[in-house]
């Protein structure tokens, strides 16, 4: 081996020695525990995956009420007054807007993930047209009836049914179910330690 090296020219020998030294340094660098290594932050990917779910309707209530809507004409009610009585039923859905989650709301550390959800909200109030019916209507003898009165009664019923759902705690239920659904979703992505925090629901005590 040494006879072979002595047989090489001085420039070739220098190149061999430098190259060998480079390989030794490179090998040590690959094993160096203090070397900075590139890594991939999964945070943005997790955010995009969650945002793709869009609005997560996590709970639905079915509520019903009776509404009386009319126009009071005072002493002339018998002539020009009008009242409508309606039974109304609606489905009220609540959940969280996952599209509002940003990178600051998601923290990823290996197989651990922490997420802060936006506040829950009512996502829809859908009246059941088949179940919602006018069961009585009083009309003064000198009026043909207000064609908009039934629509006004439906809007009043929808507002009241939404208030009923809020008083019953639909927003708290929406948060709880969203946390459960996202925990299952993130566990399916491979995370072993999942914690879902939630922003407080709006105060509905005054409803």
C-alpha positions as CSV (number, residue, x, y, z in Angstrom):
1,X,0.0,0.0,0.0
2,X,2.8,2.5,1.0
3,X,4.9,1.5,-2.0
4,X,1.9,2.2,-4.2
5,X,1.5,5.7,-2.6
6,X,5.3,6.4,-3.0
7,X,4.9,5.5,-6.6
8,X,2.4,8.3,-7.2
9,X,3.4,11.8,-8.2
10,X,3.4,14.5,-5.5
11,X,0.3,16.2,-6.8
12,X,-1.6,13.0,-7.2
13,X,-0.5,11.9,-3.7
14,X,-1.7,15.3,-2.3
15,X,-5.1,14.9,-4.0
16,X,-5.5,11.4,-2.5
17,X,-4.7,12.5,1.0
18,X,-6.9,15.6,0.8
19,X,-9.8,13.5,-0.6
20,X,-9.4,10.9,2.1
21,X,-9.4,13.6,4.7
22,X,-12.5,15.0,3.3
23,X,-14.2,11.6,3.4
24,X,-13.2,11.3,7.1
25,X,-14.6,14.7,8.0
26,X,-17.8,14.1,6.0
27,X,-18.3,10.8,7.9
28,X,-17.7,12.5,11.2
29,X,-20.1,15.3,10.2
30,X,-22.8,12.7,9.5
31,X,-22.5,11.3,12.9
32,X,-22.0,14.6,14.7
33,X,-24.9,15.0,17.3
34,X,-24.4,18.7,17.5
35,X,-24.9,19.4,13.8
36,X,-28.1,21.3,12.8
37,X,-30.4,19.2,10.8
38,X,-33.3,20.3,8.6
39,X,-36.8,19.4,9.8
40,X,-40.4,19.8,8.6
41,X,-42.9,21.7,10.6
42,X,-46.3,19.9,10.3
43,X,-48.2,22.9,11.6
44,X,-49.3,24.4,8.2
45,X,-50.2,21.0,6.9
46,X,-52.4,20.3,9.9
47,X,-54.0,23.8,9.6
48,X,-54.8,23.1,5.9
49,X,-56.3,19.7,6.7
50,X,-58.6,21.2,9.4
51,X,-59.6,24.2,7.3
52,X,-60.7,21.8,4.5
53,X,-63.4,20.6,6.8
54,X,-64.9,24.1,6.6
55,X,-67.9,24.7,8.9
56,X,-68.2,21.8,11.2
57,X,-71.8,21.4,12.2
58,X,-71.3,19.4,15.4
59,X,-74.8,19.4,16.9
60,X,-78.4,19.9,15.7
61,X,-81.5,20.6,17.9
62,X,-85.1,20.2,16.8
63,X,-87.3,22.8,18.5
64,X,-91.0,23.7,18.2
65,X,-93.1,26.6,19.4
66,X,-96.4,28.3,18.9
67,X,-96.6,31.9,17.6
68,X,-99.3,34.4,17.7
69,X,-98.8,37.3,15.3
70,X,-101.2,40.1,14.5
71,X,-102.1,43.7,14.1
72,X,-103.9,45.4,17.0
73,X,-106.5,48.0,15.8
74,X,-107.7,48.7,19.3
75,X,-111.5,49.3,19.4
76,X,-111.6,48.5,15.6
77,X,-110.2,45.0,15.9
78,X,-113.6,43.5,15.1
79,X,-113.5,45.5,11.8
80,X,-109.8,45.7,10.8
81,X,-107.8,43.6,13.2
82,X,-106.1,40.4,12.3
83,X,-104.3,37.6,14.2
84,X,-102.6,34.4,13.1
85,X,-101.8,31.4,15.2
86,X,-98.9,29.1,14.0
87,X,-97.3,25.9,15.1
88,X,-93.6,26.0,14.1
89,X,-90.9,23.4,14.0
90,X,-87.3,24.0,13.0
91,X,-83.9,22.4,13.0
92,X,-81.1,24.5,14.5
93,X,-77.5,23.6,13.7
94,X,-74.5,24.9,15.6
95,X,-70.8,24.3,15.2
96,X,-67.5,26.0,14.7
97,X,-65.9,27.7,11.6
98,X,-62.8,25.6,11.1
99,X,-61.8,27.9,8.2
100,X,-61.1,30.6,10.8
101,X,-58.3,28.5,12.4
102,X,-54.9,30.0,11.6
103,X,-51.3,28.8,12.2
104,X,-51.2,30.6,15.5
105,X,-54.1,28.4,16.7
106,X,-52.2,25.1,16.0
107,X,-49.0,23.9,17.8
108,X,-47.3,20.7,16.6
109,X,-44.5,19.0,18.5
110,X,-43.7,15.6,17.1
111,X,-46.7,13.4,17.7
112,X,-48.4,16.1,19.9
113,X,-50.8,18.7,18.7
114,X,-52.6,21.5,20.5
115,X,-55.5,23.4,18.8
116,X,-57.5,26.4,19.9
117,X,-61.0,26.5,18.3
118,X,-62.9,29.6,17.4
119,X,-66.1,30.4,19.4
120,X,-69.1,28.2,18.4
121,X,-72.0,29.8,16.6
122,X,-75.5,29.0,15.2
123,X,-74.9,27.9,11.6
124,X,-78.5,27.5,10.4
125,X,-82.1,27.6,11.4
126,X,-84.2,25.6,9.0
127,X,-88.0,25.7,9.3
128,X,-89.8,22.4,8.7
129,X,-92.3,23.4,6.0
130,X,-94.4,20.3,6.4
131,X,-94.7,20.5,10.2
132,X,-95.1,24.3,10.4
133,X,-98.7,25.1,9.9
134,X,-101.2,27.9,10.6
135,X,-103.9,26.4,12.7
136,X,-106.1,29.4,13.3
137,X,-106.5,32.9,11.9
138,X,-108.9,35.7,12.9
139,X,-109.6,38.5,10.4
140,X,-111.7,41.6,10.8
141,X,-114.9,41.9,8.9
142,X,-113.6,44.7,6.8
143,X,-110.2,43.4,5.9
144,X,-109.1,40.8,3.4
145,X,-106.0,39.8,5.3
146,X,-102.4,40.8,5.2
147,X,-100.6,38.5,2.7
148,X,-97.2,39.1,4.6
149,X,-98.5,38.2,8.0
150,X,-97.7,34.5,7.7
151,X,-94.1,35.2,6.6
152,X,-93.7,37.6,9.5
153,X,-95.0,34.8,11.8
154,X,-92.5,32.4,10.4
155,X,-89.6,34.8,11.0
156,X,-90.8,35.4,14.5
157,X,-91.0,31.7,15.1
158,X,-87.5,31.1,13.7
159,X,-86.1,33.8,16.0
160,X,-87.8,32.3,19.0
161,X,-86.7,28.8,18.2
162,X,-83.1,30.0,17.9
163,X,-83.4,31.6,21.3
164,X,-84.7,28.4,22.8
165,X,-81.8,26.5,21.4
166,X,-79.3,29.0,22.8
167,X,-81.0,28.9,26.2
168,X,-80.8,25.1,26.1
169,X,-77.0,25.2,25.7
170,X,-76.6,24.4,22.0
171,X,-73.3,26.3,21.8
172,X,-71.7,24.4,24.6
173,X,-72.8,21.1,23.1
174,X,-71.4,22.3,19.7
175,X,-68.0,22.9,21.3
176,X,-67.9,19.6,23.1
177,X,-68.9,17.6,20.0
178,X,-66.4,19.5,17.8
179,X,-63.6,18.7,20.2
180,X,-64.6,15.0,20.1
181,X,-64.8,15.0,16.3
182,X,-61.4,16.8,15.8
183,X,-59.7,14.5,18.3
184,X,-60.8,11.5,16.2
185,X,-59.7,13.2,13.0
186,X,-56.3,14.2,14.3
187,X,-55.7,10.8,15.9
188,X,-56.4,9.3,12.4
189,X,-53.6,11.6,11.0
190,X,-51.2,9.9,13.4
191,X,-51.1,12.2,16.4
192,X,-50.9,10.3,19.7
193,X,-51.4,13.3,22.1
194,X,-54.2,15.6,21.1
195,X,-55.6,18.5,23.1
196,X,-58.4,20.7,21.7
197,X,-59.0,24.0,23.6
198,X,-62.0,26.2,22.8
199,X,-62.7,29.9,22.9
200,X,-65.7,30.6,25.2
201,X,-69.2,30.6,23.7
202,X,-71.0,34.0,23.6
203,X,-73.0,34.9,26.7
204,X,-76.6,33.9,26.2
205,X,-77.8,34.4,29.8
206,X,-79.8,37.5,28.8
207,X,-81.9,35.7,26.2
